[in-house]
Amino acid sequence: MIKIKYAHTNIITKDWKKLAKFYEIVFNCIPVPPIRTYQGEWLDKGTGVVNAHLEGMQLRLPGYGDNGPTLEIYQYSKMINAERHLANQKGFGHIAFQVEDIAGLLALALSNGASKIGELSEHHFDNKGVFKFIYISDPDGNIIELLNWS
């Protein structure tokens, strides 16, 4: 059996500093220095992007301590644009945060550039409790699920 451990999720943006600040303010993510700037043949080879040059930082995700997984926020010097992300689109769907106060965090997120995709919804699951959730998007349009079990 090969030993496996989840390491990070990466988001590519046009303004890594702005998007990193959003995740710091809204989700209490903690910067993990230093700021990273990468380029070279090794990066081109691994990413499949010719003349790749990227810069950004890692943010420690909340709830896991000093050695938990990170959220990488990077931008490439040459970017390609894609249409808005949709919840039922093939590929990466969303990142989720379990929070105590969905309404409070939703207000904080919206005041920092997030947008609502859906409406706050709840469903009772037998033997599990009440599941509440809403999909929002960060300032770049990446989908985030805010959820809570009670």
C-alpha positions in Angstrom: 0.0 0.0 0.0 1.4 3.4 -1.0 1.3 6.0 1.8 -0.7 9.0 0.7 -1.4 12.4 2.5 -3.4 15.3 1.2 -1.1 18.3 0.7 -2.8 21.3 -0.9 -5.3 22.9 -3.2 -4.1 25.4 -5.8 -6.0 28.4 -7.2 -4.7 30.3 -10.1 -5.7 34.0 -10.2 -4.9 37.2 -12.0 -4.1 39.0 -8.7 -2.7 36.6 -6.1 -2.3 39.2 -3.4 -5.9 40.3 -3.6 -7.3 36.8 -3.6 -5.0 35.6 -0.8 -6.1 38.6 1.3 -9.8 37.5 0.7 -9.0 34.0 2.1 -7.1 35.4 5.1 -9.9 37.8 6.1 -12.9 35.7 5.4 -11.6 32.1 6.3 -8.8 32.9 8.8 -6.2 31.3 6.5 -2.7 31.9 7.7 0.1 32.9 5.3 3.0 30.5 5.2 6.1 32.5 4.2 8.0 33.0 2.0 6.3 34.5 -1.1 7.2 32.0 -3.9 8.4 32.9 -7.3 9.1 30.0 -9.7 10.3 29.6 -13.2 12.6 27.4 -15.2 12.8 24.2 -17.3 11.7 22.1 -14.3 8.5 24.1 -14.0 7.8 24.0 -17.7 8.3 20.3 -17.7 6.1 19.5 -14.7 3.2 21.9 -15.6 3.3 21.5 -19.4 3.3 25.3 -19.7 6.0 26.7 -21.9 8.0 29.5 -20.3 6.0 29.1 -17.1 6.6 31.8 -14.5 4.4 32.0 -11.4 4.3 33.9 -8.1 2.2 33.6 -5.0 1.9 32.1 -1.6 0.6 29.3 0.5 -2.1 29.8 3.1 -2.5 27.3 6.0 -6.2 26.2 6.1 -8.0 26.7 9.4 -8.6 23.9 11.8 -5.6 21.7 11.2 -2.7 23.3 13.1 0.8 24.1 11.9 1.2 21.1 9.7 -2.2 21.0 8.0 -2.9 21.3 4.3 -2.6 24.6 2.5 -4.3 26.6 -0.1 -1.9 27.8 -2.8 -2.8 31.1 -4.4 -0.6 31.8 -7.5 -0.6 33.7 -10.7 1.2 33.0 -13.9 2.9 35.8 -15.8 0.9 34.7 -18.9 -2.7 33.8 -18.1 -5.5 32.3 -20.2 -9.1 33.3 -19.6 -12.0 30.8 -19.2 -15.7 31.3 -18.7 -17.3 31.5 -15.2 -17.1 28.3 -13.1 -20.4 26.5 -12.7 -21.4 24.0 -9.9 -22.3 21.3 -12.4 -19.3 21.8 -14.7 -16.9 18.9 -15.4 -13.7 19.2 -13.4 -12.9 20.9 -10.1 -16.2 21.7 -8.3 -15.6 23.6 -5.2 -13.7 24.0 -1.9 -15.7 23.7 1.3 -15.4 25.3 4.7 -17.4 24.0 7.8 -18.3 27.0 9.8 -20.3 27.7 13.0 -22.2 30.8 11.8 -23.0 30.5 8.1 -25.0 33.8 8.0 -22.2 35.7 9.7 -19.4 34.3 7.5 -21.6 34.8 4.4 -22.0 38.5 5.3 -18.2 38.8 5.8 -17.5 37.1 2.5 -20.0 39.2 0.6 -18.5 42.4 2.1 -15.1 41.3 0.8 -16.0 40.6 -2.8 -17.7 37.2 -2.8 -21.0 36.6 -4.6 -23.9 34.3 -3.8 -24.5 31.5 -6.2 -27.3 29.8 -4.4 -29.4 30.5 -1.3 -29.0 29.1 2.2 -30.6 25.7 2.3 -31.0 23.0 4.9 -32.0 19.3 4.9 -32.5 16.8 7.7 -30.6 13.5 7.3 -31.9 10.7 9.5 -29.3 9.7 12.1 -27.0 12.6 11.1 -28.8 15.8 11.9 -29.5 19.0 10.0 -27.2 19.9 7.1 -27.1 23.6 6.2 -25.2 25.0 3.2 -24.8 27.6 0.5 -22.6 28.0 -2.5 -20.8 31.3 -3.0 -17.9 32.4 -5.2 -14.7 34.1 -4.3 -13.8 37.4 -6.1 -12.4 35.3 -9.0 -15.5 33.2 -9.4 -14.1 30.0 -7.7 -16.9 28.2 -6.0 -16.9 27.8 -2.2 -19.4 25.8 -0.1 -20.2 27.1 3.4 -21.6 24.3 5.5 -22.7 23.4 9.0 -24.1 20.3 10.7 -26.3 20.5 13.8 
